[in-house]
Amino acid sequence: MEFRVLGTVAMVTADGGTPPLGPAKRRALLAMLLLRPNRPVTWDLLTGTLWEAEPPTHARTVLQGHVSQLRALLAAHDARRFGVDLDTVPSGYALRVPEPLVDVHRFTELLDLADDHRTPDDRVRLLRAALALWQGPALAGTTTGPLMEAAREELGQRRLAAVEALAAALGETGDPAGAVATLRAEAVAHPLRQSLSAALMLALADSGRPRDAIDWFSRTRRLLADEGGAVPGPELLDAHARVLRACGPDAGAVEPSSRGPVPAPPITAPLAVPDMLPRRPRGFTGRQAELAALTGATRAVEGDPGPVALVTGGAGVGKTALAVHWAHLRAADFPDGILFADLCGYSGTPARQTTMVLREFLSALGVPTPRLPDTEAGMGTLYRALTAGGRFLVILDNVAGSDRVRPLLPGGDLCTTLVTSRDRLGGLVASDAASPIRVAELPRSDCADLLEALVGREAVRADPAATERLAVLCDGLPLALRITAARFLTGRHRDLAALAEQLGDEQRRLSFLNIEDTGIAAALGLTLAQLPEHARRMFRALGLHPGPRLDVYAAAALADCGVGEAGAALERLADAHLLGESGPSGDTYTAHDLVLLYARSLSPRTDPGALGRLLDHYVHTGLVACATAEPSSGPCFTVPAAHRRPAAVRTFEDRQAALAWFEAERAGLYGAITAGAAAGMHDRVWRLVLVQWPLIVWRAGDGWTAVLEQGLAAAEADGNVDAQSRTRSLLGWVLQVEGRLSDALTQLREAPELARRSGDGTSEAIARVNLALALDEAGEADEAREMYVAALALAQGVPDRATTGLARLHLARHLLGRGAYASALEQVGEGLALGSSPEAPVKHLLLRLTRGESLAGLGRVAEARTELAAVEAAARAIGFEQCSAMAGAALTALDAPAGPAPAPSGA
């Protein structure tokens, strides 16, 4: 295993592979750690590396996500076997790595050896070995902020110094021609580095070419003068003087050329004004923001190369239509002509060869066929020369890779290039400063306008609801809408409602959106065909996911691979616009319905383990989220040995992050529960329901009844009485919050006996607390008090501090509601004495609220006011709205004759 920063930042595995590292920020993170191996690298330094401007508020969360991905990648390739590990230290992170595994360390070591007074031949060998480690500009593929640029510049300067040292050593060995070959390319690339030019001049003179050396001095002096009026320094002037002394009277003599046939005059200007623009797309609507962005991105800047605009988006989103429509609007801006080529990057036909496109462009520029150069390089040179002085628009449509664009870029600073691609083409953005413009799906109103243009105003305005539904079913894709319109115009549908009804059938939607040689499935298939195998395999696995959103951990479970491999595959799918990133962590993705339907049509039906792996992933991640959100509570179930633990499980920083995960994954969890129930995986289904209890408790009124009923059915099918008790208890409480008290009591009265049969004292205590809450609301105060007392005794007997605190809280609320303020205050004191966790503040705040209300009831107004004000502020700070409102009401009541606020309705 080794790591590279002298070129594109990379990790090379033991088998010579270079697994994808992910986005530029993750590469920059690894690079900064590699530049400071075995040393702490602070949060501030890493944040400054990843963000050029002010970092976002969630910067640390994003940084931790990238660290997690790097750790997964290292683990997937057994990095610890090589002594490599990424540690968390108090101030940030440290990459533990044997320094010889990092190319920049080996580079430095070879330079030190070359400086160690060795023979010229030894120095040549060592310096060549050092320079051979470079595989391109240092730190390529990372961010472009000042910290990374400074590191890149420092490494580049060290490389140039090594080049100069190698040339000097070659001169000492008597090989000045080798020195010239070593220096020339670098002197051309760095014309203002005077030490390079001086060394090249001396090497040229030593090679018997003093006139070339003098010419190089003149060239360098002109460049320096153009660059702000600089002048040659002492080193360059000294080299010039030495060359002049070496010049003989015949230096630089030129042999007369032999006479030959007079060649045809060269073609130096276009002989025609090309107009290769396709016709304007019919029915084009909307896209005002994208058109304005295109105009801004193609504005020429004096002194800069001609602008390159990159229009990207998924299949069928209308990239070509946007480009052609804009070109028609701005055609007058390009009086010298418009060149257009479909490169067929995502097409059923072979991709167009560069030579073929150049031949078409040169012919359109008026070059006669006999005068066309024979080679691609010759054609490219002539093409750039002919476009150098004019205002041309070059449209390169349907491009699959940045390497297909570069040979076709025009030569003039006033020329504009417009590229369309389904891929993000990050390489083109990096190398040619292309301005990316993402084309998203059409808004609903624009969908209606497009349908109106295609099928007529009468049909669309007759049924706005059907038009809206068609827009949704077509995912806002212009291609899908055009196919739908063609179906309507050529079929037997009475109206748009009948069309929408047919399109609403998920089993037939993709086949419906296919007409002759045009179709959504075919377009998506062409996108997929251009991707590497690991991305195609991941796309097929995604068809097994039951929800609209998934992260790298769920994807790894579905595809049965490592998290690092899954992350790389998902990023590649996102680059091709088959997925979209979602959320600040950068490791969560969503897909549109039509893309998901296509993935499901490809999904393997012979992987029965995929659903089980996904459910196990959700169960284990849910348990981690539970432990983070409610650290004082024990696990709500055990996981059987037959369940498969994922290779990596997401972790959460705090309660808020854990609850946010439950909220974000709610649709996916519900889909997994439904799929699991249909597959008969009852032992996993009820666990997936119960594991969501922290969010159910926090958002009790958010419609949990259906999922809890599924959980109860699964627990009964599995024969697990403890699961039945816990599910009935949660279900009953939710029904009570929804105002269905009778239904709630039906569920809650069965829960304690089921818990007693399971032998779980904690479950029985919780069941009795929830039953007591419902009895209190039903007016059965005596029975409710008996339940609270029994629950307290059970919790103390386990013992279970968390459940004991819960029982004391609700017993105190019960006593408060009956005016027994002193007894309530006593229960509160016992509950608070159990302690609390900062990560689980809800119970603690409710106990303090009860203490404040009890103090108010006892007439201790000043103490009550202080406590209630603190509770209101703390509850508001964490978003506990019910508690904040109750504390506020109690504060208001302190100055009124009314008694304390009513008891809360939640456990």
Secondary structure as the mmCIF struct_conf table of DSSP 4:
data_model
#
loop_
_struct_conf.conf_type_id
_struct_conf.id
_struct_conf.beg_label_comp_id
_struct_conf.beg_label_asym_id
_struct_conf.beg_label_seq_id
_struct_conf.end_label_comp_id
_struct_conf.end_label_asym_id
_struct_conf.end_label_seq_id
STRN STRN1 GLU A 2 ARG A 4
BEND BEND1 LEU A 6 GLY A 7
STRN STRN2 THR A 8 THR A 8
STRN STRN3 ALA A 10 VAL A 12
TURN_TY1_P TURN_TY1_P1 ALA A 14 ASP A 15
BEND BEND2 GLY A 16 GLY A 16
BEND BEND3 PRO A 23 PRO A 23
HELX_RH_AL_P HELX_RH_AL_P1 ALA A 24 LEU A 35
BEND BEND4 ARG A 36 ARG A 36
TURN_TY1_P TURN_TY1_P2 PRO A 37 ASN A 38
BEND BEND5 ARG A 39 ARG A 39
STRN STRN4 VAL A 41 THR A 42
HELX_RH_AL_P HELX_RH_AL_P2 TRP A 43 LEU A 50
BEND BEND6 GLU A 52 GLU A 54
HELX_LH_PP_P HELX_LH_PP_P1 PRO A 55 PRO A 56
TURN_TY1_P TURN_TY1_P3 THR A 57 HIS A 58
HELX_RH_AL_P HELX_RH_AL_P3 ALA A 59 ALA A 76
TURN_TY1_P TURN_TY1_P4 HIS A 77 ASP A 78
HELX_RH_3T_P HELX_RH_3T_P1 ALA A 79 PHE A 82
TURN_TY1_P TURN_TY1_P5 GLY A 83 GLY A 83
STRN STRN5 ASP A 85 VAL A 89
TURN_TY1_P TURN_TY1_P6 PRO A 90 SER A 91
STRN STRN6 GLY A 92 ARG A 96
HELX_RH_3T_P HELX_RH_3T_P2 GLU A 99 LEU A 101
STRN STRN7 VAL A 102 VAL A 102
HELX_RH_AL_P HELX_RH_AL_P4 ASP A 103 ALA A 114
TURN_TY1_P TURN_TY1_P7 ASP A 115 HIS A 117
HELX_RH_AL_P HELX_RH_AL_P5 PRO A 120 ALA A 132
TURN_TY1_P TURN_TY1_P8 LEU A 133 LEU A 133
BEND BEND7 GLY A 136 PRO A 137
TURN_TY1_P TURN_TY1_P9 ALA A 138 LEU A 139
STRN STRN8 ALA A 140 ALA A 140
TURN_TY1_P TURN_TY1_P10 GLY A 141 GLY A 141
BEND BEND8 THR A 142 THR A 142
BEND BEND9 GLY A 145 GLY A 145
HELX_RH_AL_P HELX_RH_AL_P6 PRO A 146 GLU A 172
TURN_TY1_P TURN_TY1_P11 THR A 173 GLY A 174
HELX_RH_AL_P HELX_RH_AL_P7 PRO A 176 ALA A 189
BEND BEND10 HIS A 190 HIS A 190
TURN_TY1_P TURN_TY1_P12 PRO A 191 LEU A 192
HELX_RH_AL_P HELX_RH_AL_P8 GLN A 194 ASP A 206
TURN_TY1_P TURN_TY1_P13 SER A 207 GLY A 208
HELX_RH_AL_P HELX_RH_AL_P9 PRO A 210 ASP A 226
TURN_TY1_P TURN_TY1_P14 GLU A 227 GLY A 228
BEND BEND11 GLY A 229 GLY A 229
HELX_RH_AL_P HELX_RH_AL_P10 PRO A 234 ALA A 246
TURN_TY1_P TURN_TY1_P15 PRO A 249 GLY A 252
HELX_LH_PP_P HELX_LH_PP_P2 GLU A 255 ARG A 259
HELX_LH_PP_P HELX_LH_PP_P3 PRO A 261 ILE A 267
BEND BEND12 ALA A 269 ALA A 269
BEND BEND13 LEU A 271 ALA A 272
STRN STRN9 ASP A 275 ASP A 275
HELX_LH_PP_P HELX_LH_PP_P4 LEU A 277 PRO A 281
TURN_TY1_P TURN_TY1_P16 ARG A 282 GLY A 283
HELX_RH_AL_P HELX_RH_AL_P11 GLN A 288 ALA A 297
TURN_TY1_P TURN_TY1_P17 THR A 298 THR A 298
TURN_TY1_P TURN_TY1_P18 GLU A 302 GLY A 303
BEND BEND14 ASP A 304 ASP A 304
HELX_LH_PP_P HELX_LH_PP_P5 PRO A 305 PRO A 307
STRN STRN10 VAL A 308 THR A 312
TURN_TY1_P TURN_TY1_P19 ALA A 315 GLY A 316
BEND BEND15 VAL A 317 VAL A 317
HELX_RH_AL_P HELX_RH_AL_P12 LYS A 319 LEU A 329
TURN_TY1_P TURN_TY1_P20 ARG A 330 ARG A 330
HELX_RH_3T_P HELX_RH_3T_P3 ALA A 331 ASP A 333
TURN_TY1_P TURN_TY1_P21 PRO A 335 ASP A 336
STRN STRN11 ILE A 338 ASP A 342
TURN_TY1_P TURN_TY1_P22 GLY A 345 TYR A 346
BEND BEND16 SER A 347 THR A 349
HELX_LH_PP_P HELX_LH_PP_P6 PRO A 350 GLN A 353
HELX_RH_AL_P HELX_RH_AL_P13 THR A 354 ALA A 364
TURN_TY1_P TURN_TY1_P23 LEU A 365 GLY A 366
HELX_RH_3T_P HELX_RH_3T_P4 THR A 369 ARG A 371
BEND BEND17 LEU A 372 LEU A 372
BEND BEND18 ASP A 374 THR A 375
HELX_RH_AL_P HELX_RH_AL_P14 GLU A 376 THR A 387
TURN_TY1_P TURN_TY1_P24 ALA A 388 GLY A 389
BEND BEND19 GLY A 390 GLY A 390
STRN STRN12 LEU A 393 ASP A 397
BEND BEND20 ASN A 398 ASN A 398
HELX_RH_AL_P HELX_RH_AL_P15 SER A 402 VAL A 405
HELX_RH_3T_P HELX_RH_3T_P5 ARG A 406 LEU A 408
BEND BEND21 GLY A 411 GLY A 411
TURN_TY1_P TURN_TY1_P25 ASP A 413 LEU A 414
STRN STRN13 THR A 416 SER A 421
BEND BEND22 ARG A 422 ASP A 423
HELX_RH_AL_P HELX_RH_AL_P16 GLY A 426 ASP A 432
STRN STRN14 SER A 435 ARG A 438
HELX_LH_PP_P HELX_LH_PP_P7 GLU A 441 PRO A 443
HELX_RH_AL_P HELX_RH_AL_P17 ARG A 444 VAL A 455
HELX_RH_AL_P HELX_RH_AL_P18 ARG A 457 ALA A 462
HELX_RH_AL_P HELX_RH_AL_P19 PRO A 464 LEU A 473
TURN_TY1_P TURN_TY1_P26 CYS A 474 GLY A 476
HELX_RH_AL_P HELX_RH_AL_P20 PRO A 478 THR A 490
BEND BEND23 GLY A 491 GLY A 491
BEND BEND24 ARG A 494 ASP A 495
HELX_RH_AL_P HELX_RH_AL_P21 LEU A 496 LEU A 503
TURN_TY1_P TURN_TY1_P27 GLY A 504 GLY A 504
TURN_TY1_P TURN_TY1_P28 GLU A 506 ARG A 508
HELX_RH_AL_P HELX_RH_AL_P22 ARG A 509 PHE A 512
TURN_TY1_P TURN_TY1_P29 LEU A 513 LEU A 513
STRN STRN15 ASN A 514 ILE A 515
TURN_TY1_P TURN_TY1_P30 GLU A 516 ASP A 517
STRN STRN16 THR A 518 GLY A 519
HELX_RH_AL_P HELX_RH_AL_P23 ILE A 520 ALA A 529
TURN_TY1_P TURN_TY1_P31 GLN A 530 GLN A 530
BEND BEND25 LEU A 531 LEU A 531
HELX_RH_AL_P HELX_RH_AL_P24 GLU A 533 LEU A 542
TURN_TY1_P TURN_TY1_P32 GLY A 543 LEU A 544
BEND BEND26 GLY A 547 PRO A 548
STRN STRN17 ARG A 549 ASP A 551
HELX_RH_AL_P HELX_RH_AL_P25 VAL A 552 ALA A 559
TURN_TY1_P TURN_TY1_P33 ASP A 560 ASP A 560
BEND BEND27 CYS A 561 CYS A 561
HELX_RH_AL_P HELX_RH_AL_P26 VAL A 563 ASP A 575
TURN_TY1_P TURN_TY1_P34 ALA A 576 HIS A 577
BEND BEND28 LEU A 578 LEU A 579
STRN STRN18 GLY A 580 GLU A 581
BEND BEND29 GLY A 583 GLY A 583
TURN_TY1_P TURN_TY1_P35 PRO A 584 SER A 585
BEND BEND30 GLY A 586 GLY A 586
STRN STRN19 THR A 588 THR A 590
HELX_RH_AL_P HELX_RH_AL_P27 ASP A 593 LEU A 602
BEND BEND31 SER A 603 SER A 603
BEND BEND32 ARG A 605 THR A 606
TURN_TY1_P TURN_TY1_P36 PRO A 608 PRO A 608
HELX_RH_AL_P HELX_RH_AL_P28 GLY A 609 ALA A 629
TURN_TY1_P TURN_TY1_P37 PRO A 631 SER A 632
BEND BEND33 SER A 633 SER A 633
HELX_LH_PP_P HELX_LH_PP_P8 GLY A 634 PRO A 635
BEND BEND34 CYS A 636 PHE A 637
HELX_LH_PP_P HELX_LH_PP_P9 THR A 638 PRO A 640
TURN_TY1_P TURN_TY1_P38 ALA A 641 ALA A 642
BEND BEND35 HIS A 643 HIS A 643
HELX_LH_PP_P HELX_LH_PP_P10 ARG A 644 PRO A 646
BEND BEND36 ALA A 647 ALA A 648
BEND BEND37 GLU A 653 ASP A 654
HELX_RH_AL_P HELX_RH_AL_P29 ARG A 655 ALA A 664
TURN_TY1_P TURN_TY1_P39 GLU A 665 GLU A 665
HELX_RH_AL_P HELX_RH_AL_P30 ARG A 666 ALA A 678
TURN_TY1_P TURN_TY1_P40 ALA A 679 GLY A 680
HELX_RH_AL_P HELX_RH_AL_P31 HIS A 682 LEU A 690
TURN_TY1_P TURN_TY1_P41 VAL A 691 GLN A 692
HELX_RH_AL_P HELX_RH_AL_P32 TRP A 693 TRP A 698
TURN_TY1_P TURN_TY1_P42 ARG A 699 GLY A 701
BEND BEND38 ASP A 702 GLY A 703
HELX_RH_AL_P HELX_RH_AL_P33 THR A 705 ASP A 718
TURN_TY1_P TURN_TY1_P43 GLY A 719 GLY A 719
HELX_RH_AL_P HELX_RH_AL_P34 VAL A 721 VAL A 737
TURN_TY1_P TURN_TY1_P44 GLU A 738 GLY A 739
HELX_RH_AL_P HELX_RH_AL_P35 LEU A 741 SER A 758
TURN_TY1_P TURN_TY1_P45 GLY A 759 GLY A 759
HELX_RH_AL_P HELX_RH_AL_P36 GLY A 761 GLU A 777
TURN_TY1_P TURN_TY1_P46 ALA A 778 GLY A 779
HELX_RH_AL_P HELX_RH_AL_P37 ALA A 781 GLY A 797
TURN_TY1_P TURN_TY1_P47 VAL A 798 PRO A 799
HELX_RH_AL_P HELX_RH_AL_P38 ARG A 801 GLY A 817
TURN_TY1_P TURN_TY1_P48 ARG A 818 GLY A 819
HELX_RH_AL_P HELX_RH_AL_P39 TYR A 821 ALA A 833
TURN_TY1_P TURN_TY1_P49 LEU A 834 LEU A 834
STRN STRN20 SER A 837 SER A 837
TURN_TY1_P TURN_TY1_P50 PRO A 838 GLU A 839
STRN STRN21 ALA A 840 ALA A 840
HELX_RH_AL_P HELX_RH_AL_P40 VAL A 842 GLY A 857
TURN_TY1_P TURN_TY1_P51 LEU A 858 GLY A 859
HELX_RH_AL_P HELX_RH_AL_P41 VAL A 861 ILE A 878
TURN_TY1_P TURN_TY1_P52 GLY A 879 GLY A 879
HELX_RH_AL_P HELX_RH_AL_P42 GLU A 881 ALA A 893
TURN_TY1_P TURN_TY1_P53 LEU A 894 ASP A 895
BEND BEND39 ALA A 896 ALA A 898
HELX_LH_PP_P HELX_LH_PP_P11 PRO A 900 PRO A 904
BEND BEND40 SER A 905 SER A 905
#
